[in-house]
Amino acid sequence: KNKKFKPKISIDTRHPETARYALDHGADIINDVGGLTHPDMLTLLRERDFTYVLMHSLSVPADPKRILPENIDPVLEIKAWLTTKLEQLHSAGIDLDRIIFDPGIGFGKTQEQSLTLLKRIRDFYTIPVRVLVGHSRKSFLSPFFGDDVSQRDAATLALSLNLAQNGVDILRVHDIESHTTALKLNKEFKS
């Protein structure tokens, strides 16, 4: 039998009223780019059953002046933030199976901090939620490839293969066709 593929619809927002509207109109996933900063988002999570992406960010939209301090370990800082947020969700009765964590690559992080998060992505696997990484075509790749966004696809693909091999649950990318081919081929050679 041919099963009809039904894509999942995701919306990025930090506003609970936008999230509610999106859910009412068929969205399946809410990517909270504000990282549970609005108290009504918790209310919405209690009222409705949907997949929730909890993204770490210091400001939305990203403000280059608001970054994590350079003298801290970004993995430990974000793990502490994540632990606090997950305790808040758990205390509110939210099933953590609904939660996906996004470290917010590029959002309030320097290039070095973003690279550190990617290199040490496994450090987040002690947290009992799925991990999503949105690294595709991000500006932290500019020093390697310049400002030509099209040049970032190769770097994105290389990072994606590494992240997949390191067990990341979800990769958020732009060039789906190349990723599908590369990941299938990579899986074939691993077998």
N, CA, C and O of each residue as an XYZ file, in Angstrom:
764
protein
N       0.823     -1.190      0.000
C       0.000      0.000      0.000
C       0.867      1.253      0.000
O       1.887      1.318      0.686
N       0.460      2.213     -0.752
C       1.137      3.512     -0.720
C       0.530      4.353      0.383
O      -0.672      4.618      0.395
N       1.363      4.761      1.295
C       0.891      5.670      2.336
C       1.100      7.085      1.832
O       2.145      7.417      1.272
N       0.105      7.895      2.039
C       0.220      9.288      1.650
C       1.045     10.020      2.698
O       0.748      9.975      3.892
N       2.076     10.687      2.232
C       2.940     11.439      3.131
C       2.284     12.758      3.507
O       1.906     13.544      2.639
N       2.154     12.992      4.798
C       1.605     14.261      5.267
C       2.727     15.024      5.963
O       3.172     14.643      7.046
N       3.181     16.110      5.326
C       4.260     16.878      5.959
C       3.800     17.519      7.249
O       2.623     17.834      7.423
N       4.744     17.706      8.147
C       4.477     18.419      9.399
C       4.698     19.901      9.146
O       5.670     20.288      8.496
N       3.814     20.714      9.650
C       3.918     22.156      9.481
C       4.421     22.758     10.790
O       3.852     22.538     11.859
N       5.498     23.518     10.673
C       6.111     24.150     11.831
C       6.101     25.660     11.640
O       6.270     26.159     10.527
N       5.903     26.371     12.730
C       5.946     27.833     12.677
C       6.896     28.329     13.759
O       6.905     27.821     14.881
N       7.693     29.329     13.403
C       8.589     29.970     14.362
C       7.901     31.212     14.914
O       7.481     32.087     14.157
N       7.790     31.282     16.216
C       7.204     32.466     16.854
C       7.595     32.477     18.318
O       7.976     31.450     18.879
N       7.499     33.635     18.927
C       7.648     33.745     20.382
C       6.362     34.257     21.003
O       6.283     34.467     22.213
N       5.349     34.456     20.158
C       4.076     35.021     20.594
C       3.008     33.928     20.717
O       2.679     33.281     19.723
N       2.467     33.715     21.914
C       1.457     32.677     22.103
C       0.227     32.855     21.216
O      -0.342     31.871     20.743
N      -0.191     34.115     20.985
C      -1.375     34.328     20.144
C      -1.108     33.899     18.697
O      -2.010     33.390     18.031
N       0.103     34.098     18.212
C       0.475     33.634     16.865
C       0.519     32.105     16.842
O       0.056     31.474     15.891
N       1.075     31.527     17.890
C       1.137     30.067     17.986
C      -0.268     29.463     18.000
O      -0.530     28.476     17.313
N      -1.156     30.050     18.773
C      -2.539     29.555     18.844
C      -3.207     29.633     17.463
O      -3.861     28.686     17.026
N      -3.033     30.762     16.792
C      -3.602     30.946     15.450
C      -3.043     29.878     14.494
O      -3.791     29.275     13.724
N      -1.748     29.657     14.550
C      -1.122     28.658     13.671
C      -1.659     27.263     13.955
O      -1.936     26.509     13.022
N      -1.811     26.905     15.230
C      -2.355     25.592     15.593
C      -3.795     25.453     15.110
O      -4.193     24.389     14.637
N      -4.572     26.520     15.227
C      -5.961     26.503     14.761
C      -6.055     26.313     13.247
O      -7.085     25.880     12.731
N      -4.973     26.638     12.544
C      -4.971     26.551     11.087
C      -4.047     25.454     10.556
O      -3.574     25.533      9.422
N      -3.792     24.437     11.375
C      -3.128     23.234     10.881
C      -1.672     23.040     11.230
O      -1.085     22.035     10.827
N      -1.059     23.957     11.963
C       0.344     23.758     12.351
C       0.448     22.583     13.317
O      -0.443     22.357     14.137
N       1.535     21.847     13.211
C       1.787     20.689     14.074
C       2.838     20.976     15.131
O       2.818     20.401     16.219
N       3.769     21.886     14.792
C       4.932     22.149     15.632
C       5.064     23.655     15.840
O       4.965     24.437     14.895
N       5.287     24.044     17.083
C       5.574     25.445     17.394
C       7.033     25.518     17.829
O       7.435     24.889     18.808
N       7.815     26.293     17.087
C       9.205     26.547     17.445
C       9.244     27.878     18.177
O       9.192     28.943     17.561
N       9.334     27.807     19.490
C       9.321     29.002     20.328
C      10.714     29.618     20.348
O      11.567     29.246     21.154
N      10.923     30.570     19.442
C      12.226     31.217     19.321
C      12.528     32.122     20.511
O      13.644     32.624     20.648
N      11.546     32.326     21.357
C      11.751     33.100     22.584
C      12.140     32.241     23.767
O      12.474     32.764     24.830
N      12.102     30.922     23.598
C      12.553     30.023     24.665
C      11.730     30.084     25.933
O      12.283     30.134     27.032
N      10.404     30.081     25.793
C       9.479     30.048     26.929
C       9.595     31.305     27.800
O       9.476     31.233     29.023
N       9.825     32.450     27.160
C       9.902     33.705     27.916
C       8.522     34.303     28.159
O       8.336     35.070     29.103
N       7.564     33.961     27.323
C       6.207     34.488     27.501
C       5.403     33.484     28.321
O       5.278     32.329     27.915
N       4.850     33.900     29.477
C       4.128     32.964     30.347
C       2.910     32.323     29.680
O       2.530     31.210     30.043
N       2.297     32.998     28.722
C       1.124     32.425     28.060
C       1.477     31.249     27.153
O       0.595     30.486     26.760
N       2.757     31.096     26.817
C       3.158     29.937     26.018
C       2.981     28.662     26.844
O       2.592     27.620     26.316
N       3.269     28.755     28.133
C       3.071     27.620     29.034
C       1.584     27.287     29.142
O       1.210     26.114     29.184
N       0.752     28.299     29.188
C      -0.701     28.093     29.216
C      -1.158     27.366     27.955
O      -1.960     26.434     28.025
N      -0.651     27.789     26.814
C      -1.002     27.147     25.544
C      -0.546     25.691     25.526
O      -1.264     24.822     25.031
N       0.624     25.426     26.054
C       1.124     24.048     26.126
C       0.218     23.173     26.990
O       0.037     21.991     26.698
N      -0.348     23.742     28.047
C      -1.272     22.984     28.900
C      -2.594     22.710     28.186
O      -3.189     21.645     28.350
N      -3.044     23.674     27.400
C      -4.361     23.588     26.754
C      -4.378     22.718     25.505
O      -5.379     22.064     25.213
N      -3.284     22.711     24.777
C      -3.263     22.060     23.463
C      -2.167     21.003     23.397
O      -1.157     21.093     24.095
N      -2.380     20.001     22.549
C      -1.403     18.927     22.356
C      -0.665     19.181     21.042
O      -1.226     18.978     19.966
N       0.572     19.618     21.126
C       1.389     19.866     19.943
C       2.852     19.666     20.307
O       3.223     19.684     21.481
N       3.668     19.476     19.295
C       5.103     19.355     19.504
C       5.680     20.760     19.679
O       5.341     21.686     18.941
N       6.544     20.893     20.658
C       7.066     22.197     21.044
C       8.592     22.197     20.973
O       9.257     21.378     21.608
N       9.133     23.131     20.190
C      10.582     23.294     20.112
C      10.965     24.440     21.040
O      10.505     25.571     20.885
N      11.799     24.128     21.986
C      12.303     25.086     22.967
C      13.680     25.537     22.500
O      14.655     24.795     22.618
N      13.761     26.755     21.969
C      15.013     27.249     21.408
C      15.677     28.245     22.352
O      15.025     29.132     22.902
N      16.978     28.082     22.527
C      17.739     29.035     23.326
C      18.087     30.249     22.471
O      18.617     30.115     21.368
N      17.784     31.421     22.989
C      18.176     32.668     22.333
C      18.251     33.761     23.386
O      17.563     33.709     24.405
N      19.081     34.731     23.132
C      19.162     35.866     24.052
C      18.285     37.015     23.588
O      17.869     37.852     24.388
N      18.005     37.052     22.290
C      17.119     38.077     21.747
C      16.584     37.616     20.399
O      17.277     36.943     19.636
N      15.348     37.988     20.121
C      14.725     37.705     18.835
C      14.084     38.998     18.374
O      13.240     39.552     19.079
N      14.471     39.495     17.194
C      15.498     38.926     16.317
C      16.875     39.004     16.974
O      17.098     39.745     17.931
N      17.794     38.201     16.414
C      19.145     38.139     16.973
C      19.780     39.527     16.953
O      19.773     40.219     15.936
N      20.322     39.908     18.086
C      20.995     41.196     18.233
C      22.487     40.914     18.429
O      22.872     40.318     19.434
N      23.336     41.337     17.477
C      24.764     41.040     17.592
C      25.415     41.622     18.840
O      26.522     41.220     19.197
N      24.752     42.556     19.509
C      25.301     43.139     20.734
C      24.951     42.314     21.972
O      25.556     42.490     23.030
N      23.977     41.416     21.841
C      23.580     40.571     22.976
C      24.067     39.157     22.728
O      23.429     38.395     22.002
N      25.191     38.805     23.326
C      25.760     37.468     23.165
C      26.144     36.913     24.529
O      26.277     37.647     25.507
N      26.318     35.603     24.565
C      26.814     34.977     25.786
C      28.200     35.552     26.095
O      28.958     35.850     25.172
N      28.534     35.709     27.353
C      29.883     36.168     27.685
C      30.934     35.221     27.096
O      30.753     34.003     27.090
N      32.017     35.789     26.611
C      33.027     34.969     25.940
C      33.839     34.116     26.902
O      34.491     33.165     26.469
N      33.821     34.427     28.196
C      34.643     33.693     29.159
C      33.900     32.524     29.814
O      34.395     31.944     30.780
N      32.717     32.174     29.295
C      31.980     31.047     29.883
C      31.969     29.875     28.914
O      32.247     30.030     27.725
N      31.647     28.707     29.438
C      31.477     27.521     28.608
C      30.038     27.548     28.084
O      29.105     27.399     28.873
N      29.830     27.736     26.763
C      28.465     27.872     26.252
C      27.628     26.612     26.443
O      26.411     26.701     26.606
N      28.255     25.451     26.426
C      27.507     24.206     26.615
C      26.955     24.143     28.039
O      25.778     23.842     28.238
N      27.795     24.425     29.018
C      27.340     24.387     30.418
C      26.278     25.451     30.677
O      25.304     25.200     31.388
N      26.465     26.635     30.103
C      25.500     27.724     30.274
C      24.125     27.336     29.709
O      23.097     27.542     30.353
N      24.129     26.784     28.521
C      22.859     26.432     27.869
C      22.239     25.197     28.519
O      21.015     25.096     28.598
N      23.060     24.258     28.983
C      22.513     23.101     29.706
C      21.813     23.545     30.987
O      20.754     23.017     31.328
N      22.392     24.503     31.694
C      21.768     25.013     32.920
C      20.437     25.684     32.580
O      19.437     25.474     33.266
N      20.430     26.493     31.518
C      19.196     27.144     31.055
C      18.145     26.093     30.701
O      16.988     26.196     31.108
N      18.561     25.083     29.940
C      17.644     24.032     29.494
C      17.072     23.255     30.674
O      15.877     22.960     30.709
N      17.913     22.929     31.626
C      17.449     22.200     32.817
C      16.374     22.987     33.552
O      15.366     22.420     33.975
N      16.583     24.284     33.703
C      15.594     25.144     34.366
C      14.278     25.163     33.587
O      13.204     25.047     34.177
N      14.360     25.308     32.285
C      13.157     25.360     31.442
C      12.407     24.024     31.475
O      11.177     24.005     31.534
N      13.137     22.917     31.438
C      12.478     21.609     31.462
C      11.828     21.346     32.816
O      10.773     20.715     32.883
N      12.444     21.821     33.890
C      11.815     21.706     35.218
C      10.522     22.512     35.262
O       9.528     22.078     35.846
N      10.543     23.678     34.645
C       9.342     24.524     34.574
C       8.235     23.805     33.796
O       7.078     23.805     34.217
N       8.589     23.199     32.671
C       7.601     22.470     31.869
C       7.069     21.251     32.622
O       5.863     21.001     32.644
N       7.971     20.505     33.230
C       7.571     19.309     33.978
C       6.652     19.673     35.146
O       5.651     19.000     35.389
N       6.998     20.743     35.867
C       6.168     21.193     36.995
C       4.777     21.616     36.541
O       3.815     21.530     37.304
N       4.674     22.073     35.298
C       3.377     22.487     34.757
C       2.593     21.295     34.195
O       1.491     21.462     33.673
N       3.168     20.096     34.308
C       2.469     18.899     33.844
C       2.619     18.622     32.359
O       1.833     17.864     31.790
N       3.604     19.218     31.728
C       3.825     19.018     30.291
C       4.680     17.774     30.092
O       5.744     17.643     30.697
N       4.221     16.873     29.254
C       4.955     15.645     28.937
C       6.202     16.016     28.139
O       6.101     16.627     27.076
N       7.372     15.649     28.647
C       8.625     16.019     27.983
C       8.812     15.314     26.638
O       9.684     15.702     25.861
N       8.010     14.287     26.350
C       8.061     13.654     25.024
C       7.625     14.623     23.933
O       7.942     14.417     22.761
N       6.911     15.663     24.299
C       6.444     16.667     23.329
C       7.506     17.717     23.022
O       7.349     18.510     22.093
N       8.586     17.724     23.801
C       9.567     18.804     23.741
C      10.772     18.417     22.886
O      11.286     17.301     22.969
N      11.202     19.359     22.073
C      12.427     19.240     21.285
C      13.290     20.437     21.657
O      12.798     21.563     21.733
N      14.561     20.198     21.885
C      15.486     21.267     22.259
C      16.306     21.718     21.060
O      16.835     20.895     20.312
N      16.407     23.033     20.884
C      17.242     23.646     19.849
C      18.216     24.588     20.551
O      17.780     25.541     21.196
N      19.542     24.344     20.441
C      20.504     25.205     21.122
C      20.601     26.620     20.549
O      21.309     27.463     21.101
N      19.898     26.885     19.451
C      19.861     28.247     18.906
C      21.190     28.704     18.332
O      21.700     29.768     18.684
N      21.746     27.891     17.446
C      23.028     28.229     16.824
C      22.935     29.623     16.199
O      22.045     29.901     15.394
N      23.871     30.491     16.585
C      23.911     31.835     16.030
C      23.059     32.858     16.755
O      23.218     34.058     16.527
N      22.175     32.425     17.608
C      21.308     33.358     18.340
C      21.949     33.695     19.684
O      21.812     32.947     20.652
N      22.644     34.819     19.732
C      23.291     35.234     20.969
C      24.571     34.485     21.268
O      25.001     34.397     22.418
N      25.180     33.943     20.216
C      26.436     33.217     20.372
C      27.450     33.738     19.355
O      27.094     34.101     18.234
N      28.700     33.767     19.760
C      29.756     34.121     18.823
C      29.970     32.954     17.866
O      29.417     31.870     18.056
N      30.772     33.186     16.842
C      31.113     32.104     15.918
C      31.763     30.943     16.677
O      31.427     29.780     16.453
N      32.682     31.264     17.562
C      33.386     30.222     18.323
C      32.423     29.448     19.219
O      32.521     28.227     19.331
N      31.490     30.161     19.857
C      30.520     29.495     20.721
C      29.600     28.579     19.922
O      29.276     27.478     20.366
N      29.181     29.034     18.745
C      28.341     28.190     17.882
C      29.089     26.927     17.474
O      28.526     25.832     17.497
N      30.354     27.078     17.101
C      31.159     25.912     16.725
C      31.359     24.974     17.912
O      31.329     23.753     17.753
N      31.562     25.539     19.095
C      31.710     24.713     20.297
C      30.440     23.901     20.548
O      30.511     22.714     20.867
N      29.288     24.538     20.405
C      28.019     23.826     20.597
C      27.896     22.670     19.611
O      27.455     21.582     19.981
N      28.281     22.901     18.360
C      28.194     21.843     17.358
C      29.181     20.716     17.649
O      28.840     19.541     17.512
N      30.389     21.066     18.044
C      31.409     20.052     18.344
C      31.022     19.208     19.548
O      31.352     18.024     19.620
N      30.321     19.821     20.493
C      30.002     19.125     21.741
C      28.500     18.817     21.856
O      27.962     18.749     22.960
N      27.843     18.634     20.732
C      26.394     18.413     20.733
C      25.999     17.205     21.589
O      24.912     17.184     22.166
N      26.869     16.213     21.671
C      26.571     15.024     22.477
C      26.394     15.346     23.966
O      25.752     14.587     24.692
N      26.958     16.460     24.415
C      26.820     16.848     25.821
C      25.362     17.089     26.211
O      25.013     17.051     27.391
N      24.521     17.335     25.213
C      23.104     17.586     25.495
C      22.278     16.301     25.565
O      21.092     16.350     25.891
N      22.876     15.178     25.268
C      22.110     13.929     25.228
C      21.756     13.400     26.607
O      20.988     12.444     26.716
N      22.295     13.994     27.660
C      21.905     13.583     29.014
C      20.551     14.189     29.390
O      19.944     13.796     30.387
N      20.086     15.141     28.590
C      18.793     15.789     28.826
C      17.724     14.935     28.131
O      17.930     14.527     26.988
N      16.593     14.653     28.785
C      15.615     13.685     28.254
C      14.656     14.221     27.183
O      13.455     13.956     27.240
N      15.178     14.968     26.212
C      14.360     15.443     25.096
C      15.148     15.290     23.801
O      16.369     15.129     23.814
N      14.429     15.341     22.682
C      15.090     15.269     21.378
C      15.851     16.564     21.106
O      15.527     17.622     21.646
N      16.875     16.452     20.250
C      17.718     17.598     19.920
C      17.560     17.936     18.439
O      17.649     17.068     17.571
N      17.325     19.211     18.178
C      17.222     19.760     16.826
C      18.353     20.772     16.654
O      18.641     21.548     17.565
N      18.993     20.764     15.482
C      20.026     21.762     15.202
C      19.678     22.485     13.913
O      19.474     21.859     12.873
N      19.611     23.802     13.989
C      19.372     24.649     12.829
C      20.645     25.410     12.504
O      20.862     26.514     13.003
N      21.479     24.821     11.672
C      22.791     25.393     11.355
C      22.906     25.827      9.897
O      23.903     26.423      9.488
N      21.892     25.526      9.138
C      21.929     25.706      7.688
C      22.136     27.159      7.267
O      21.368     28.046      7.639
N      23.186     27.380      6.489
C      23.498     28.683      5.876
C      23.665     29.820      6.881
O      23.555     30.990      6.514
N      23.925     29.494      8.128
C      24.027     30.529      9.160
C      25.275     31.383      8.963
O      26.262     30.944      8.372
N      25.210     32.596      9.464
C      26.292     33.563      9.276
C      27.580     33.156      9.983
O      28.649     33.647      9.621
N      27.514     32.267     10.987
C      28.747     31.855     11.647
C      29.676     31.120     10.681
O      30.853     30.929     10.987
N      29.160     30.702      9.512
C      29.979     30.056      8.490
C      30.712     31.065      7.602
O      31.604     30.684      6.844
N      30.349     32.335      7.689
C      30.943     33.379      6.829
C      32.468     33.432      6.858
O      33.083     33.536      5.797
N      33.100     33.364      8.025
C      34.564     33.444      8.023
C      35.241     32.341      7.191
O      36.367     32.512      6.724
N      34.552     31.229      7.014
C      35.119     30.140      6.226
C      34.852     30.309      4.735
O      35.680     29.930      3.906
N      33.684     30.884      4.390
C      33.243     30.905      3.000
C      32.817     32.278      2.494
O      32.339     32.390      1.365
N      32.977     33.310      3.290
C      32.578     34.634      2.858
C      31.084     34.845      3.015
O      30.382     34.052      3.642
N      30.626     35.924      2.435
C      29.218     36.292      2.592
C      28.310     35.705      1.528
O      27.107     35.965      1.546
N      28.845     34.925      0.604
C      28.037     34.294     -0.431
C      27.294     33.104      0.182
O      27.879     32.054      0.449
N      25.995     33.298      0.396
C      25.184     32.266      1.063
C      25.237     30.939      0.320
O      25.204     29.883      0.951
N      25.318     30.969     -1.007
C      25.345     29.717     -1.775
C      26.577     28.880     -1.446
O      26.553     27.658     -1.588
N      27.646     29.526     -1.010
C      28.864     28.796     -0.643
C      28.722     28.081      0.695
O      29.533     27.221      1.039
N      27.706     28.434      1.432
C      27.521     27.828      2.751
C      26.842     26.460      2.693
O      26.838     25.734      3.686
N      26.270     26.101      1.545
C      25.573     24.814      1.447
C      26.515     23.633      1.656
O      26.154     22.664      2.324
N      27.716     23.705      1.092
C      28.672     22.601      1.259
C      29.067     22.457      2.725
O      29.153     21.344      3.244
N      29.307     23.586      3.390
C      29.658     23.548      4.812
C      28.496     23.015      5.644
O      28.688     22.233      6.575
N      27.294     23.449      5.292
C      26.105     22.968      5.989
C      25.991     21.454      5.860
O      25.721     20.761      6.841
N      26.198     20.945      4.650
C      26.089     19.508      4.413
C      27.145     18.740      5.203
O      26.849     17.697      5.787
N      28.372     19.251      5.221
C      29.434     18.587      5.990
C      29.077     18.548      7.480
O      29.237     17.519      8.136
N      28.602     19.658      7.997
C      28.188     19.694      9.402
C      27.013     18.749      9.658
O      26.963     18.073     10.685
N      26.081     18.710      8.726
C      24.903     17.841      8.881
C      25.305     16.373      8.984
O      24.784     15.640      9.825
N      26.230     15.946      8.128
C      26.685     14.554      8.185
C      27.328     14.256      9.532
O      27.094     13.199     10.119
N      28.133     15.185     10.017
C      28.760     15.009     11.315
C      27.723     14.957     12.427
O      27.797     14.101     13.308
N      26.750     15.875     12.389
C      25.705     15.900     13.416
C      24.859     14.633     13.383
O      24.496     14.096     14.430
N      24.545     14.153     12.175
C      23.768     12.910     12.049
C      24.551     11.735     12.624
O      23.991     10.892     13.325
N      25.842     11.683     12.328
C      26.678     10.604     12.868
C      26.795     10.693     14.387
O      27.032      9.688     15.056
N      26.628     11.891     14.924
C      26.682     12.086     16.366
C      25.307     11.991     17.027
O      25.163     12.316     18.206
N      24.308     11.553     16.284
C      23.018     11.228     16.879
C      22.007     12.341     17.025
O      21.026     12.176     17.750
N      22.208     13.480     16.359
C      21.206     14.550     16.438
C      19.900     14.035     15.854
O      19.900     13.385     14.809
N      18.797     14.318     16.517
C      17.493     13.793     16.104
C      16.924     14.491     14.876
O      16.355     13.841     13.999
N      17.076     15.819     14.808
C      16.454     16.592     13.735
C      17.449     17.624     13.223
O      18.056     18.360     14.002
N      17.609     17.669     11.899
C      18.431     18.681     11.252
C      17.506     19.620     10.502
O      16.678     19.185      9.701
N      17.650     20.903     10.764
C      16.822     21.894     10.085
C      17.688     22.533      8.999
O      18.615     23.289      9.291
N      17.369     22.215      7.734
C      18.213     22.636      6.619
C      17.382     23.245      5.495
O      16.161     23.093      5.455
N      18.067     23.940      4.578
C      17.424     24.529      3.414
C      17.462     23.584      2.206
O      16.450     23.399      1.530
N      18.621     22.992      1.941
C      18.823     22.164      0.759
C      18.458     20.709      1.078
O      19.324     19.879      1.357
N      17.180     20.432      1.029
C      16.672     19.119      1.438
C      17.135     18.010      0.498
O      17.500     16.926      0.953
N      17.125     18.270     -0.804
C      17.487     17.236     -1.778
C      18.919     16.729     -1.561
O      19.143     15.519     -1.510
N      19.876     17.633     -1.435
C      21.268     17.217     -1.221
C      21.425     16.472      0.105
O      22.161     15.489      0.195
N      20.730     16.948      1.119
C      20.817     16.288      2.420
C      20.222     14.882      2.379
O      20.793     13.946      2.939
N      19.097     14.738      1.730
C      18.472     13.419      1.625
C      19.414     12.435      0.946
O      19.603     11.315      1.422
N      20.002     12.859     -0.166
C      20.930     12.000     -0.913
C      22.151     11.657     -0.070
O      22.529     10.490      0.036
N      22.762     12.665      0.526
C      23.979     12.448      1.306
C      23.724     11.567      2.523
O      24.524     10.681      2.823
N      22.628     11.798      3.219
C      22.340     11.011      4.419
C      21.991      9.564      4.071
O      22.367      8.642      4.795
N      21.269      9.364      2.959
C      20.974      7.982      2.520
C      22.259      7.251      2.153
O      22.460      6.099      2.538
N      23.123      7.924      1.408
C      24.388      7.317      0.989
C      25.265      7.036      2.198
O      25.886      5.977      2.289
N      25.314      7.970      3.114
C      26.090      7.787      4.329
C      25.593      6.577      5.118
O      26.391      5.786      5.620
N      24.283      6.440      5.224
C      23.696      5.300      5.942
C      24.019      3.990      5.233
O      24.290      2.983      5.888
N      23.993      3.994      3.901
C      24.293      2.800      3.109
C      25.721      2.331      3.348
O      25.965      1.130      3.465
N      26.652      3.247      3.422
C      28.048      2.879      3.618
C      28.348      2.474      5.038
O      29.324      1.765      5.284
N      27.526      2.910      5.987
C      27.719      2.518      7.390
C      27.249      1.090      7.635
O      27.728      0.430      8.557
N      26.319      0.609      6.821
C      25.725     -0.719      7.051
C      26.717     -1.832      6.813
O      26.376     -3.005      6.963
